[in-house]
Amino acid sequence: MSGDWWVGPHPGRLRVVVWNMAHKGSQAWAALDDLDPDICLLNEAVIPVSRKGLWSATGTHGRDGSTNRPWCAAVTTELPFSPITDARPEFHGSVRNVPLECSRPGVWEAASVTTQIGSVNTVALYGLMDELSDASVHRSLSEISPLMDDPRYRNLVIIGGDLNTGTQWQNRSLKRRDRGVLERFEALGLVDCLRLKRPKGRLADCQCTDGEVCEHVRTRKDGGHPNVPYQTDYLFASKKMAGRLVHCETLATDEWFAVSDHAPIVADFELGALQ
């Protein structure tokens, strides 16, 4: 893959890539490696045995009982990492005995990755469409909320994935439902990294009803509507991580859409001391 700032070494920065790989094989993995990522938050991924990270070995399990999903959400990295299993919500000094566990394997994975600034706590999250995606994401957010309520973990958090959620609907009811999902991330103290770094102004050809306050970024190419710039993919960070965000954008080009119907989100976080 060709490119500019996102290719090659990036000293002093932590590079995070969020991507729905559309269960593609070696071509997609080679393209991903070209981005030189430190941490990958992946969806619809079929993981080669040579990769390191966390994912469901049995694919993704929906509430519909289907077993025809051999792909999954995954956190992959060459940095030292460990699964997060002991996060517990704390409220007014009282630690609640609520486990951090995924009720639908393959929908999310949580890993603590060792970096120069400490342990960065990562979640690869997918909005499964066995039901309306807002129900899937709400369920997952309830399950991972201990991560944001545990003082040991909540300061350095990144969460990303294809949520199958967006606010470009013409249907007001659907738009309100999906907006409620995205507002819940904000309520948990998370910052939308794409929105933080996008250029000002309306996304060209966006179908939303937000007028000039449109804040969408294209992340998906729909085969039935290839010219409509849909956004269903996101990267969120805790406020301390967002303060280190140097750059964040999607690679929404024909070259990338030839590999997957989703564009990668590529973000660089500063590893040095903040001013």
Backbone as CSV, one residue per row, in Angstrom:
resi,resn,N_x,N_y,N_z,CA_x,CA_y,CA_z,C_x,C_y,C_z
1,MET,0.833,-1.197,0.000,0.000,0.000,0.000,0.873,1.255,0.000
2,SER,0.466,2.227,-0.766,1.177,3.495,-0.790,0.569,4.439,0.232
3,GLY,1.270,5.512,0.563,0.726,6.463,1.515,1.732,7.539,1.851
4,ASP,1.409,8.344,2.865,2.257,9.451,3.259,2.693,9.286,4.713
5,TRP,2.057,10.036,5.618,2.513,10.051,7.003,2.367,8.711,7.701
6,TRP,1.434,7.872,7.269,1.109,6.660,8.023,2.050,5.497,7.741
7,VAL,2.944,5.629,6.782,3.825,4.522,6.423,5.204,4.743,7.029
8,GLY,5.811,3.682,7.510,7.191,3.756,7.974,7.314,4.006,9.461
9,PRO,8.530,4.124,9.958,8.778,4.285,11.389,8.109,5.546,11.934
10,HIS,7.752,5.488,13.206,7.102,6.625,13.850,7.638,6.728,15.279
11,PRO,8.921,7.101,15.421,9.554,7.148,16.746,8.841,8.113,17.681
12,GLY,8.739,7.702,18.937,8.118,8.553,19.935,6.614,8.540,19.921
13,ARG,6.027,7.681,19.091,4.570,7.621,18.998,4.082,6.183,19.105
14,LEU,2.849,6.056,19.580,2.165,4.771,19.629,1.120,4.771,18.536
15,ARG,1.265,3.862,17.578,0.325,3.822,16.449,-0.746,2.765,16.691
16,VAL,-1.986,3.197,16.587,-3.146,2.320,16.774,-3.937,2.290,15.472
17,VAL,-4.273,1.087,15.028,-5.085,0.914,13.823,-6.376,0.197,14.197
18,VAL,-7.492,0.751,13.765,-8.810,0.136,13.923,-9.286,-0.256,12.539
19,TRP,-9.693,-1.537,12.369,-10.077,-1.956,11.015,-10.987,-3.173,11.056
20,ASN,-12.070,-3.095,10.294,-12.885,-4.265,9.983,-12.272,-4.907,8.740
21,MET,-11.710,-6.103,8.910,-10.955,-6.755,7.842,-11.830,-7.552,6.883
22,ALA,-13.156,-7.593,7.147,-14.091,-8.262,6.240,-13.702,-9.720,5.976
23,HIS,-13.193,-10.389,7.004,-12.703,-11.782,6.989,-11.817,-12.096,5.787
24,LYS,-10.978,-11.124,5.421,-10.040,-11.331,4.325,-8.749,-11.965,4.833
25,GLY,-7.953,-12.488,3.906,-6.777,-13.261,4.254,-5.470,-12.502,4.141
26,SER,-4.498,-13.128,3.459,-3.123,-12.640,3.475,-2.987,-11.235,2.903
27,GLN,-3.785,-10.876,1.892,-3.685,-9.534,1.319,-4.015,-8.468,2.363
28,ALA,-5.045,-8.720,3.155,-5.439,-7.759,4.179,-4.384,-7.657,5.272
29,TRP,-3.821,-8.789,5.676,-2.804,-8.754,6.725,-1.532,-8.054,6.244
30,ALA,-1.167,-8.246,4.977,-0.005,-7.556,4.431,-0.252,-6.054,4.380
31,ALA,-1.474,-5.653,3.991,-1.806,-4.229,3.956,-1.768,-3.634,5.360
32,LEU,-2.269,-4.387,6.330,-2.242,-3.926,7.717,-0.801,-3.736,8.196
33,ASP,0.059,-4.679,7.878,1.465,-4.587,8.295,2.149,-3.375,7.669
34,ASP,1.728,-2.986,6.463,2.309,-1.813,5.813,2.111,-0.532,6.627
35,LEU,1.087,-0.533,7.489,0.824,0.643,8.309,1.736,0.718,9.527
36,ASP,2.501,-0.332,9.757,3.451,-0.370,10.868,2.761,-0.088,12.206
37,PRO,1.695,-0.831,12.517,0.957,-0.543,13.755,1.641,-1.118,14.984
38,ASP,1.419,-0.463,16.121,1.835,-1.006,17.406,0.713,-1.825,18.041
39,ILE,-0.506,-1.347,17.891,-1.682,-2.029,18.421,-2.762,-2.015,17.357
40,CYS,-3.387,-3.155,17.126,-4.488,-3.254,16.163,-5.764,-3.663,16.898
41,LEU,-6.837,-2.928,16.656,-8.162,-3.256,17.170,-8.993,-3.663,15.960
42,LEU,-9.211,-4.959,15.820,-9.737,-5.526,14.579,-11.132,-6.098,14.756
43,ASN,-11.885,-6.067,13.665,-13.199,-6.701,13.607,-13.268,-7.615,12.388
44,GLU,-14.165,-8.577,12.464,-14.338,-9.560,11.376,-12.983,-10.092,10.921
45,ALA,-12.161,-10.429,11.891,-10.796,-10.879,11.608,-10.696,-12.393,11.743
46,VAL,-10.008,-13.003,10.796,-9.629,-14.408,10.872,-8.130,-14.411,11.124
47,ILE,-7.709,-14.843,12.299,-6.357,-14.574,12.768,-5.395,-15.695,12.387
48,PRO,-4.309,-15.380,11.678,-3.277,-16.395,11.410,-2.602,-16.839,12.708
49,VAL,-2.115,-18.056,12.713,-1.512,-18.614,13.931,-0.252,-17.860,14.328
50,SER,0.362,-17.151,13.401,1.607,-16.439,13.702,1.379,-15.147,14.470
51,ARG,0.143,-14.686,14.585,-0.132,-13.399,15.225,-0.191,-13.535,16.738
52,LYS,0.088,-12.414,17.409,0.032,-12.367,18.863,-1.081,-11.424,19.293
53,GLY,-1.820,-11.818,20.321,-2.887,-10.975,20.805,-3.986,-11.789,21.450
54,LEU,-5.180,-11.181,21.504,-6.337,-11.818,22.119,-7.488,-11.857,21.132
55,TRP,-8.148,-13.008,21.052,-9.339,-13.163,20.217,-10.038,-14.450,20.593
56,SER,-11.252,-14.610,20.111,-12.028,-15.820,20.380,-11.619,-16.919,19.410
57,ALA,-11.199,-18.050,19.941,-10.777,-19.167,19.098,-11.954,-19.845,18.416
58,THR,-13.159,-19.543,18.860,-14.351,-20.207,18.304,-15.211,-19.266,17.483
59,GLY,-14.645,-18.125,17.062,-15.401,-17.185,16.250,-16.319,-16.328,17.091
60,THR,-17.340,-15.789,16.450,-18.264,-14.864,17.107,-19.598,-15.536,17.355
61,HIS,-20.111,-15.368,18.558,-21.350,-16.025,18.978,-22.444,-14.975,19.138
62,GLY,-23.458,-15.042,18.296,-24.575,-14.124,18.406,-25.689,-14.698,19.259
63,ARG,-26.664,-13.863,19.537,-27.829,-14.312,20.291,-28.758,-15.158,19.445
64,ASP,-28.538,-15.168,18.122,-29.388,-15.941,17.225,-28.992,-17.411,17.161
65,GLY,-27.904,-17.793,17.831,-27.483,-19.192,17.847,-26.688,-19.631,16.645
66,SER,-26.451,-18.731,15.684,-25.705,-19.104,14.488,-24.248,-19.380,14.830
67,THR,-23.702,-20.410,14.235,-22.277,-20.737,14.407,-21.480,-20.413,13.141
68,ASN,-22.108,-19.693,12.208,-21.473,-19.408,10.921,-20.742,-18.070,10.935
69,ARG,-19.967,-17.835,12.004,-19.171,-16.604,12.103,-17.769,-16.989,12.561
70,PRO,-16.921,-17.462,11.667,-15.573,-17.878,12.069,-14.619,-16.725,12.322
71,TRP,-15.086,-15.483,12.192,-14.288,-14.289,12.410,-14.640,-13.674,13.767
72,CYS,-13.840,-12.698,14.208,-14.065,-12.155,15.547,-13.397,-10.794,15.716
73,ALA,-13.694,-10.146,16.847,-12.947,-8.974,17.281,-11.627,-9.443,17.865
74,ALA,-10.583,-8.635,17.690,-9.258,-9.047,18.166,-8.416,-7.836,18.498
75,VAL,-7.580,-7.987,19.523,-6.492,-7.054,19.796,-5.207,-7.779,19.431
76,THR,-4.461,-7.245,18.458,-3.183,-7.857,18.092,-2.068,-6.840,18.298
77,THR,-0.909,-7.326,18.721,0.231,-6.455,19.002,1.484,-7.291,19.162
78,GLU,2.633,-6.689,18.867,3.918,-7.311,19.150,4.477,-6.827,20.482
79,LEU,3.815,-5.877,21.122,4.226,-5.398,22.435,3.772,-6.384,23.510
80,PRO,4.390,-6.349,24.684,3.907,-7.206,25.776,2.461,-6.856,26.125
81,PHE,1.657,-7.855,26.385,0.250,-7.616,26.684,-0.267,-8.696,27.630
82,SER,-1.428,-8.415,28.212,-2.098,-9.404,29.039,-3.599,-9.149,28.976
83,PRO,-4.414,-10.182,29.095,-5.866,-9.966,29.118,-6.279,-9.205,30.369
84,ILE,-7.294,-8.377,30.230,-7.840,-7.675,31.393,-9.030,-8.486,31.903
85,THR,-8.913,-8.986,33.091,-9.983,-9.812,33.666,-10.429,-9.333,35.044
86,ASP,-9.621,-8.482,35.687,-9.908,-8.142,37.078,-10.444,-6.730,37.266
87,ALA,-10.783,-6.009,36.196,-11.353,-4.669,36.348,-12.695,-4.766,37.067
88,ARG,-12.883,-3.896,38.063,-14.110,-3.877,38.847,-14.544,-2.432,39.056
89,PRO,-15.835,-2.156,38.959,-16.294,-0.782,39.168,-16.138,-0.362,40.621
90,GLU,-15.724,0.901,40.796,-15.592,1.468,42.135,-16.469,2.700,42.227
91,PHE,-17.279,2.781,43.275,-18.194,3.915,43.441,-18.156,4.365,44.900
92,HIS,-17.729,5.619,45.100,-17.600,6.185,46.446,-16.781,5.275,47.358
93,GLY,-15.680,4.756,46.818,-14.781,3.941,47.608,-15.208,2.499,47.777
94,SER,-16.347,2.143,47.237,-16.840,0.768,47.336,-16.597,0.035,46.019
95,VAL,-15.851,-1.065,46.089,-15.574,-1.862,44.896,-16.687,-2.885,44.722
96,ARG,-17.312,-2.875,43.565,-18.436,-3.766,43.292,-17.919,-5.061,42.660
97,ASN,-18.489,-6.149,43.055,-18.052,-7.449,42.550,-18.783,-7.787,41.252
98,VAL,-18.472,-6.999,40.229,-19.071,-7.188,38.898,-17.956,-7.575,37.938
99,PRO,-17.961,-8.778,37.428,-16.828,-9.225,36.602,-16.790,-8.554,35.244
100,LEU,-15.589,-8.431,34.716,-15.395,-7.972,33.337,-15.349,-9.212,32.455
101,GLU,-16.439,-9.534,31.820,-16.476,-10.726,30.983,-17.440,-10.518,29.822
102,CYS,-17.121,-11.149,28.704,-17.893,-11.000,27.468,-18.943,-12.103,27.385
103,SER,-20.206,-11.712,27.285,-21.288,-12.694,27.218,-21.427,-13.313,25.836
104,ARG,-20.852,-12.655,24.838,-20.915,-13.169,23.467,-19.496,-13.202,22.906
105,PRO,-18.802,-14.320,23.080,-17.416,-14.395,22.610,-17.284,-13.937,21.164
106,GLY,-16.210,-13.197,20.899,-15.940,-12.694,19.555,-16.405,-11.277,19.320
107,VAL,-17.236,-10.735,20.234,-17.785,-9.390,20.049,-16.844,-8.328,20.609
108,TRP,-16.138,-8.638,21.706,-15.131,-7.699,22.197,-14.014,-8.454,22.902
109,GLU,-12.840,-7.809,22.899,-11.675,-8.308,23.614,-11.012,-7.134,24.323
110,ALA,-10.500,-7.383,25.520,-9.842,-6.341,26.292,-8.442,-6.801,26.674
111,ALA,-7.454,-5.972,26.351,-6.057,-6.311,26.654,-5.324,-5.084,27.175
112,SER,-4.457,-5.308,28.139,-3.573,-4.267,28.647,-2.222,-4.420,27.953
113,VAL,-1.790,-3.366,27.254,-0.575,-3.411,26.444,0.492,-2.527,27.085
114,THR,1.674,-3.077,27.277,2.766,-2.350,27.911,3.436,-1.405,26.920
115,THR,3.478,-0.111,27.254,4.087,0.902,26.395,5.013,1.776,27.236
116,GLN,5.649,2.745,26.592,6.563,3.645,27.295,5.861,4.532,28.314
117,ILE,4.560,4.729,28.159,3.825,5.583,29.101,3.058,4.751,30.122
118,GLY,3.274,3.457,30.111,2.566,2.575,31.032,1.652,1.630,30.291
119,SER,0.773,1.000,31.032,-0.157,0.037,30.442,-1.320,0.773,29.786
120,VAL,-1.441,0.610,28.470,-2.567,1.176,27.734,-3.619,0.084,27.614
121,ASN,-4.819,0.389,28.076,-5.881,-0.607,28.181,-6.800,-0.499,26.977
122,THR,-6.834,-1.552,26.181,-7.436,-1.508,24.855,-8.629,-2.448,24.765
123,VAL,-9.610,-2.034,23.961,-10.769,-2.882,23.686,-11.064,-2.838,22.189
124,ALA,-11.102,-4.013,21.565,-11.626,-4.140,20.202,-13.091,-4.492,20.328
125,LEU,-13.963,-3.679,19.742,-15.407,-3.787,19.960,-16.136,-3.849,18.632
126,TYR,-17.103,-4.756,18.530,-17.866,-4.939,17.294,-19.362,-4.873,17.583
127,GLY,-20.098,-4.145,16.740,-21.549,-4.092,16.852,-22.182,-5.177,15.995
128,LEU,-22.513,-6.277,16.624,-23.019,-7.431,15.885,-24.453,-7.182,15.415
129,MET,-24.753,-7.621,14.180,-26.040,-7.341,13.564,-27.002,-8.523,13.634
130,ASP,-26.856,-9.398,14.648,-27.866,-10.438,14.800,-29.177,-9.834,15.310
131,GLU,-29.087,-8.649,15.891,-30.233,-7.830,16.265,-29.862,-6.416,15.843
132,LEU,-30.685,-5.426,16.115,-30.267,-4.073,15.779,-28.983,-3.760,16.544
133,SER,-28.033,-3.148,15.853,-26.687,-3.028,16.410,-26.642,-2.212,17.686
134,ASP,-27.586,-1.289,17.894,-27.531,-0.500,19.124,-27.693,-1.385,20.349
135,ALA,-28.512,-2.438,20.248,-28.673,-3.356,21.369,-27.374,-4.089,21.650
136,SER,-26.682,-4.508,20.590,-25.416,-5.213,20.741,-24.371,-4.328,21.416
137,VAL,-24.238,-3.086,20.961,-23.218,-2.201,21.511,-23.562,-1.795,22.942
138,HIS,-24.841,-1.535,23.209,-25.231,-1.212,24.585,-24.869,-2.358,25.526
139,ARG,-25.125,-3.580,25.111,-24.806,-4.738,25.949,-23.301,-4.804,26.218
140,SER,-22.512,-4.610,25.163,-21.060,-4.658,25.327,-20.554,-3.527,26.210
141,LEU,-21.126,-2.328,26.064,-20.699,-1.209,26.897,-21.008,-1.468,28.368
142,SER,-22.125,-2.123,28.633,-22.430,-2.490,30.014,-21.386,-3.460,30.548
143,GLU,-20.944,-4.375,29.691,-19.978,-5.386,30.124,-18.579,-4.801,30.338
144,ILE,-18.192,-3.814,29.511,-16.835,-3.269,29.639,-16.779,-2.029,30.529
145,SER,-17.924,-1.572,31.016,-17.919,-0.364,31.843,-17.053,-0.486,33.091
146,PRO,-16.841,-1.682,33.695,-15.903,-1.744,34.828,-14.513,-1.204,34.498
147,LEU,-14.121,-1.295,33.229,-12.818,-0.774,32.819,-12.740,0.730,33.026
148,MET,-13.865,1.423,32.780,-13.897,2.871,32.918,-14.213,3.311,34.340
149,ASP,-14.594,2.380,35.194,-14.940,2.704,36.575,-13.914,2.178,37.563
150,ASP,-12.820,1.620,37.059,-11.759,1.095,37.902,-10.558,2.041,37.811
151,PRO,-10.160,2.685,38.912,-9.067,3.670,38.842,-7.741,3.080,38.405
152,ARG,-7.582,1.769,38.450,-6.341,1.147,37.990,-6.238,1.160,36.469
153,TYR,-7.363,1.285,35.773,-7.371,1.125,34.321,-7.863,2.349,33.551
154,ARG,-8.711,3.180,34.158,-9.524,4.108,33.383,-8.768,5.281,32.759
155,ASN,-7.542,5.563,33.200,-6.856,6.753,32.703,-6.294,6.580,31.294
156,LEU,-5.810,5.379,30.968,-5.211,5.140,29.652,-6.008,4.053,28.940
157,VAL,-7.053,4.475,28.251,-7.975,3.544,27.596,-8.173,3.945,26.147
158,ILE,-8.169,2.959,25.254,-8.601,3.170,23.872,-9.565,2.060,23.499
159,ILE,-10.651,2.430,22.849,-11.686,1.488,22.425,-12.013,1.788,20.975
160,GLY,-11.989,0.774,20.115,-12.273,1.026,18.712,-12.892,-0.157,18.022
161,GLY,-13.608,0.148,16.947,-14.167,-0.925,16.145,-15.282,-0.455,15.236
162,ASP,-15.807,-1.399,14.489,-16.976,-1.189,13.636,-18.203,-1.429,14.503
163,LEU,-18.880,-0.357,14.864,-20.049,-0.479,15.737,-21.332,-0.740,14.964
164,ASN,-21.261,-0.699,13.619,-22.482,-0.767,12.816,-23.511,0.235,13.343
165,THR,-23.002,1.378,13.732,-23.791,2.442,14.349,-23.429,3.748,13.672
166,GLY,-24.422,4.579,13.396,-24.141,5.855,12.767,-25.288,6.824,12.933
167,THR,-25.024,8.078,12.641,-26.057,9.109,12.796,-26.350,9.796,11.469
168,GLN,-26.268,9.024,10.393,-26.582,9.565,9.071,-27.952,9.105,8.576
169,TRP,-28.706,8.462,9.465,-30.041,7.983,9.106,-30.977,9.142,8.779
170,GLN,-31.839,8.954,7.785,-32.935,9.887,7.556,-34.079,9.599,8.534
171,ASN,-34.193,8.324,8.952,-35.211,7.919,9.910,-34.841,8.473,11.293
172,ARG,-35.664,9.343,11.836,-35.315,10.029,13.083,-35.213,9.074,14.256
173,SER,-36.065,8.054,14.282,-36.035,7.101,15.389,-34.714,6.332,15.420
174,LEU,-34.294,5.832,14.253,-33.025,5.108,14.186,-31.851,6.029,14.533
175,LYS,-31.931,7.272,14.060,-30.856,8.222,14.341,-30.755,8.492,15.838
176,ARG,-31.901,8.656,16.518,-31.884,8.887,17.959,-31.301,7.684,18.690
177,ARG,-31.673,6.481,18.237,-31.153,5.281,18.890,-29.636,5.185,18.763
178,ASP,-29.133,5.414,17.556,-27.691,5.318,17.360,-26.948,6.474,18.021
179,ARG,-27.546,7.651,18.041,-26.906,8.769,18.738,-26.793,8.457,20.234
180,GLY,-27.799,7.774,20.766,-27.749,7.387,22.167,-26.584,6.467,22.466
181,VAL,-26.250,5.580,21.517,-25.089,4.704,21.691,-23.818,5.542,21.778
182,LEU,-23.630,6.457,20.841,-22.411,7.251,20.796,-22.306,8.190,21.996
183,GLU,-23.434,8.715,22.459,-23.406,9.571,23.637,-23.022,8.780,24.881
184,ARG,-23.273,7.487,24.863,-22.907,6.670,26.023,-21.381,6.567,26.164
185,PHE,-20.667,6.526,25.047,-19.205,6.560,25.122,-18.744,7.851,25.803
186,GLU,-19.352,8.964,25.407,-19.005,10.248,26.010,-19.314,10.243,27.507
187,ALA,-20.457,9.641,27.883,-20.844,9.581,29.292,-19.840,8.768,30.107
188,LEU,-19.160,7.825,29.469,-18.144,7.033,30.142,-16.795,7.754,30.215
189,GLY,-16.746,8.985,29.729,-15.520,9.774,29.809,-14.593,9.581,28.637
190,LEU,-15.129,9.103,27.507,-14.311,8.825,26.324,-14.475,9.916,25.271
191,VAL,-13.418,10.120,24.497,-13.365,11.156,23.465,-13.324,10.501,22.092
192,ASP,-14.122,11.007,21.153,-14.141,10.523,19.777,-12.904,11.068,19.050
193,CYS,-11.948,10.187,18.759,-10.666,10.636,18.203,-10.798,11.165,16.776
194,LEU,-11.627,10.550,15.963,-11.809,11.040,14.606,-12.433,12.427,14.603
195,ARG,-13.436,12.610,15.419,-14.085,13.915,15.485,-13.126,14.978,16.009
196,LEU,-12.239,14.586,16.935,-11.288,15.526,17.514,-10.307,16.061,16.479
197,LYS,-9.937,15.227,15.493,-8.888,15.605,14.550,-9.385,15.857,13.123
198,ARG,-10.670,15.688,12.861,-11.151,15.885,11.489,-11.109,17.360,11.108
199,PRO,-10.933,17.660,9.805,-11.022,19.052,9.356,-12.428,19.598,9.588
200,LYS,-12.537,20.874,9.799,-13.838,21.500,9.995,-14.636,21.464,8.698
201,GLY,-15.952,21.425,8.825,-16.804,21.478,7.660,-17.545,20.183,7.404
202,ARG,-18.557,20.270,6.578,-19.412,19.139,6.271,-18.681,18.123,5.400
203,LEU,-18.856,16.838,5.703,-18.312,15.770,4.875,-18.969,15.811,3.504
204,ALA,-18.170,15.833,2.454,-18.710,15.899,1.092,-19.645,14.724,0.829
205,ASP,-20.832,15.030,0.282,-21.831,14.043,-0.124,-22.454,13.283,1.050
206,CYS,-22.246,13.758,2.278,-22.858,13.103,3.430,-24.382,13.230,3.337
207,GLN,-25.077,12.159,3.711,-26.532,12.124,3.620,-27.217,12.533,4.922
208,CYS,-26.453,12.962,5.917,-27.050,13.277,7.214,-27.857,14.574,7.133
209,THR,-28.643,14.803,8.166,-29.492,15.995,8.230,-28.920,17.035,9.192
210,ASP,-27.609,16.974,9.437,-26.984,17.857,10.421,-26.546,19.195,9.843
211,GLY,-26.702,19.377,8.554,-26.316,20.639,7.947,-24.829,20.895,8.063
212,GLU,-24.452,22.141,8.321,-23.041,22.512,8.368,-22.351,22.084,9.659
213,VAL,-23.105,21.551,10.612,-22.473,21.036,11.832,-22.185,19.538,11.709
214,CYS,-22.304,18.994,10.500,-21.944,17.595,10.239,-20.510,17.339,10.704
215,GLU,-20.343,16.220,11.447,-19.021,15.854,11.938,-18.633,14.439,11.524
216,HIS,-19.227,13.945,10.449,-18.966,12.579,10.021,-17.646,12.457,9.268
217,VAL,-17.115,11.246,9.296,-15.899,10.889,8.581,-16.170,9.573,7.869
218,ARG,-15.819,9.478,6.611,-16.117,8.243,5.891,-15.244,7.092,6.377
219,THR,-15.911,5.949,6.689,-15.183,4.747,7.077,-15.644,3.513,6.313
220,ARG,-16.704,3.628,5.513,-17.253,2.420,4.891,-17.734,2.712,3.475
221,LYS,-17.578,1.695,2.611,-18.111,1.749,1.256,-19.167,0.667,1.112
222,ASP,-20.407,1.081,0.916,-21.526,0.157,0.745,-21.620,-0.207,-0.729
223,GLY,-21.589,-1.506,-1.023,-21.634,-1.937,-2.416,-22.874,-1.477,-3.151
224,GLY,-23.997,-1.322,-2.431,-25.225,-0.856,-3.065,-25.282,0.643,-3.254
225,HIS,-24.490,1.373,-2.465,-24.466,2.836,-2.545,-23.011,3.294,-2.443
226,PRO,-22.195,3.001,-3.445,-20.742,3.220,-3.326,-20.335,4.672,-3.182
227,ASN,-21.184,5.607,-3.536,-20.803,7.018,-3.471,-21.257,7.703,-2.184
228,VAL,-21.956,6.962,-1.331,-22.419,7.541,-0.066,-21.349,7.311,1.002
229,PRO,-20.842,8.367,1.625,-19.733,8.220,2.590,-20.230,7.850,3.989
230,TYR,-20.492,6.577,4.199,-21.006,6.123,5.481,-19.916,6.103,6.551
231,GLN,-20.318,6.333,7.797,-19.431,6.131,8.943,-20.090,5.169,9.920
232,THR,-19.419,4.037,10.176,-19.865,3.102,11.205,-18.715,2.708,12.136
233,ASP,-17.502,3.201,11.870,-16.303,2.806,12.618,-15.804,3.991,13.441
234,TYR,-15.268,3.677,14.639,-14.904,4.733,15.580,-13.669,4.322,16.381
235,LEU,-12.987,5.347,16.898,-11.921,5.159,17.872,-12.162,6.147,19.004
236,PHE,-12.275,5.615,20.210,-12.487,6.442,21.397,-11.299,6.296,22.326
237,ALA,-11.003,7.356,23.075,-9.900,7.324,24.027,-10.301,8.051,25.299
238,SER,-9.743,7.595,26.419,-9.915,8.331,27.661,-9.284,9.712,27.495
239,LYS,-9.661,10.634,28.354,-9.207,12.023,28.180,-7.686,12.138,28.237
240,LYS,-7.034,11.358,29.093,-5.573,11.422,29.166,-4.936,10.880,27.896
241,MET,-5.509,9.836,27.324,-4.986,9.334,26.049,-5.286,10.316,24.926
242,ALA,-6.481,10.876,24.921,-6.846,11.842,23.880,-5.926,13.055,23.920
243,GLY,-5.430,13.411,25.112,-4.480,14.511,25.222,-3.156,14.218,24.546
244,ARG,-2.883,12.947,24.279,-1.661,12.541,23.585,-1.888,12.316,22.087
245,LEU,-3.110,12.491,21.618,-3.422,12.203,20.215,-2.782,13.240,19.292
246,VAL,-1.934,12.758,18.393,-1.235,13.637,17.457,-1.977,13.698,16.126
247,HIS,-2.461,12.570,15.679,-3.078,12.495,14.353,-4.070,11.340,14.340
248,CYS,-5.176,11.521,13.640,-6.162,10.447,13.491,-6.939,10.687,12.211
249,GLU,-6.947,9.688,11.347,-7.722,9.803,10.113,-8.050,8.422,9.566
250,THR,-8.983,8.395,8.626,-9.323,7.149,7.949,-8.662,7.129,6.576
251,LEU,-8.303,5.929,6.134,-7.703,5.756,4.807,-8.794,5.310,3.842
252,ALA,-9.729,6.230,3.599,-10.903,5.925,2.784,-10.594,6.157,1.313
253,THR,-9.792,5.248,0.741,-9.386,5.356,-0.653,-9.822,4.110,-1.416
254,ASP,-9.861,4.221,-2.733,-10.223,3.066,-3.560,-9.271,1.900,-3.317
255,GLU,-8.011,2.224,-3.063,-7.008,1.187,-2.835,-7.358,0.352,-1.606
256,TRP,-7.771,1.015,-0.535,-8.139,0.288,0.678,-9.498,-0.376,0.555
257,PHE,-10.437,0.280,-0.129,-11.759,-0.323,-0.294,-11.723,-1.529,-1.237
258,ALA,-10.645,-1.704,-1.964,-10.483,-2.915,-2.767,-10.131,-4.115,-1.888
259,VAL,-9.667,-3.839,-0.669,-9.315,-4.911,0.266,-10.479,-5.232,1.188
260,SER,-11.127,-4.217,1.714,-12.246,-4.379,2.637,-13.263,-3.286,2.349
261,ASP,-14.509,-3.511,2.754,-15.513,-2.462,2.590,-15.415,-1.420,3.694
262,HIS,-14.436,-1.582,4.594,-14.192,-0.608,5.654,-12.789,-0.038,5.512
263,ALA,-12.652,1.250,5.796,-11.348,1.905,5.771,-10.701,1.797,7.145
264,PRO,-9.390,1.591,7.203,-8.723,1.613,8.502,-8.749,3.017,9.109
265,ILE,-8.858,3.058,10.430,-8.602,4.282,11.182,-7.177,4.175,11.711
266,VAL,-6.351,5.170,11.443,-4.964,5.164,11.893,-4.754,6.368,12.801
267,ALA,-4.260,6.098,14.017,-4.053,7.156,14.999,-2.670,7.034,15.609
268,ASP,-2.030,8.174,15.816,-0.743,8.235,16.500,-0.906,8.987,17.819
269,PHE,-0.400,8.372,18.896,-0.417,8.979,20.221,1.015,9.293,20.655
270,GLU,1.214,10.458,21.231,2.529,10.863,21.694,2.945,10.038,22.909
271,LEU,4.171,9.521,22.889,4.660,8.715,24.005,5.476,9.524,24.997
272,GLY,5.962,10.688,24.613,6.790,11.486,25.511,5.980,12.180,26.581
273,ALA,6.675,12.894,27.464,6.018,13.657,28.515,5.201,14.776,27.893
274,LEU,4.003,14.989,28.414,3.145,16.052,27.899,3.559,17.395,28.486
275,GLN,3.387,18.436,27.686,3.724,19.797,28.134,2.661,20.319,29.088
